[in-house]
Amino acid sequence: MLDFKICMPHELDDIDIGIVTSLQEDGRKSFRQIARELEISTPTVQARYQRLINIGLIKSISPVIDFTNLANEQTEKIETCECNESHDVDLKSGMSVKIKCDLCDGSIGDKPHVLKFANFERFFCCNTCKTQYKEKNKGRIHSITEKFQDGAKNKILKAVTSVASLSAIGAGICVNHGIGHMFHNATNLV
């Protein structure tokens, strides 16, 4: 008896299509450039891009090599596709991406089990696969999460420091010794 499961599709919308199309035109574009083209926010582009990677639609951003710029003896050493066709895919809004289980490669039904950590999402067909994946990759998940949290803490610390520096400058306080100067000024007033 064959057991068929319906794969949970992720329906692509105009934003997804715009991001992929923009990267197909030039994979070196920054998220900010893409956001300006699509007239959406940079964090939206970043989140959508990460989601397209997580669901498996985008596998990599690869350079396109212009072989005419290489010397003849070098081009013979490089394997190239001889089909002479573009490998860009013409995506349309409403298309769906089939998502496979990140542990067993099985198809995922209409309700995936999702594991989120740091800025990653992993999709599973069942809770057993999700649990086994977490156990198998416990150290790696912990390490990635710590690095992500440290990066977030550093960003917050930089932002707080910047705000404090601006406040100190606005109040006419020395940025290097701001706190000390405030105490000295307060004691001089007494």
Secondary structure, 3 states (H helix, E strand, C coil): CCCCCCCCEEECCHHHHHHHHHHHHCCCCCHHHHHHHHCCCHHHHHHHHHHHHHCCCCCCCCCCCCHHHCCHHHHCCCCCCCCCCCCCCCCCCCCEEECECCCCCCECCCCCEEEEECCEEEEECCHHHHHHHHHHCHHHHHHHHHHHHHHHHHHHHHHHHHHHHHHHHHCCCCCCCHHHHHHHHHHHHC
